[in-house]
Amino acid sequence: MHLTKQMFARVAESVWELPAGTRSDMRVPVRVFADDRILEAALGDASLEQAVNVATLPGLVGRVVVMPDVHQGYGFPIGGVAASDVTTGVISPGGIGYDINCGVRLLAAHVTYDEIQPHLEKLATALYHHCPSGVGSEGHVKRGKDEFREVLTEGAAWAQRHGFARRADLDRTEDRGRIAGADPEKVSARALSRGLPQIGTLGAGNHFVEVDVVRGIFDAGAAAVLGLHEEQIVVQVHCGSRGLGHQVCTDFVSVLQGRMRTYGIHLPDRELACAPIDSPDGRDYLAAMACAANFAFANRQVLAHSIRRAFEEVLAGKVRDFDLHQIYDIAHNMGKMEEHEVGGRRMRVCVHRKGATRAFGPGSPGLPEDLRPIGQPVLIPGSMGTASWVLLGTVGAMQQSFGSTCHGAGRLMSRSAAKREIRGDELQRELRQRGIVVRAGSLPGLAEESPRAYKDVDRVVNVVTAAGIARKVARLEPVAVIKG
């Protein structure tokens, strides 16, 4: 089916809906959060057609939700959210993604940009050294296979037990850095071997460590609760479950593509391969997914420890208070068992968030006590040369999008197209002229992540805030970037 803008009904300023009857096999409508320009751009690839295909999954409730950072993915669009009834619905690995629990962590110091600016080059070099990056990179933390299984079941708690985390870090991490139900026996030997050497590594692609300056406070009260202020130095970490998560997804997509017929499931796209949640295959995937998610939480925690070491190495004795405290750590690319109100009824559902972030509103259970009055922090990274945002979840997100919002800027160009059109060395010079220090292992890899390859993150954030599924707290601008 070829979709056109005219097929979408505009239900609010930044909200569009494609009715469930648009195609005969759709079980629920598709709701898109976008302005006119973003919607028109999304119609230029297959992402919205993928969302229509998602709407055919058994047991879906409410609607399929599409965020403004949407772009084409594997089966599900990146920026897609869907919820299935836990008793009648399915779990789809493609609806969670290959980088399970790819997420963002934000750390903050009590120093300003002016204080660290003379040391920025050395700090960037130290961060590059302490945070291994690139395809196949191996970490400084070496553990045997038996202890690695503890990482998969305990997540960030394992890191705390071994001195890589503070209790306050876990308090400010989604789900305290651990997903229940993890079973390493459900993770293949190949996945285990890929993950074993990668604790505390960034990887490649759009993963990074970034030093930012707070350049705009939009909610002074919430910023004070989080510990943010103007001109403050903060550090973002964006990475996930590395080779382990990728292998878990690969393994289960392969298995489920061969099993769907045994469950009587017929779908328009085999990339949507799925299994009933309450089936042996569904339970096995959820147990393996939890292992990958816990690995990612531990991975970001070890990276946070390494970043603190780099700050101490470079800044001790030179600035007054270089210690980094954690603002929050969020996950995307996850399947979560949650309760939501659907059609006036509370339901237990499995929420697939692929390239989307949990954005629970004020008062939500599970939030740390100090954050419960303001809602869950949401971290929206930009694209190396552009701004990033700290947002908060809202009641509107609970009502409209299963407590979800966008997760980043969203790609405009494929990686291969970016490498064809953009030179990494020229981009590095351009960023340096703007005062942004870059450490990268690969100039072609740098070109893939050029700001020109991404949507305008401010525009994306304006859409979700206008729609009421997030609210602004602070805007961050980069001064140093570490890439694979």
ABEGO torsion letter per residue (X at the ends): XBBBAAABBBABAABBBBBAAABAABABBBBBBBBAAAAAAAAABAAAAAAAAAAABBGBBGBBBBBAABBBBBGBBBGBBBBBBAAABBBBAAAAEABBGBBBBBBBBABBAAAAAAAAAAAAAAAAAABBBEBGBBBABBBBAAAAAAAAAAEAAAAAAAGABBAAAAAABBGGGBBBGBBAAABBAAAAAAAAAABGBAEBEABBBBBBBBBEBABAAAAAAAGBBBGBBBBBBBBBAEAAAAAAAAAAAAAAAAAAAAAGBBBABAAABBBBABBAAAAAAAAAAAAAAAAAAAAAAAAAAAAAAAAAAAABGABABABBBBABBBBBGBBBBBBBBBGGBBBBBBBBBBGBBBBBBBGBBGBBAAAAAAEBBBBBBBBGABBBBBBBBBAAAAAAAGGBBBAEAEBABBAAAAAAABBAAAAAAAAAAAGBBBBBABAAAAAAABAAABBBAAAAAAAAAAAGABBBABBBBBABBBBX
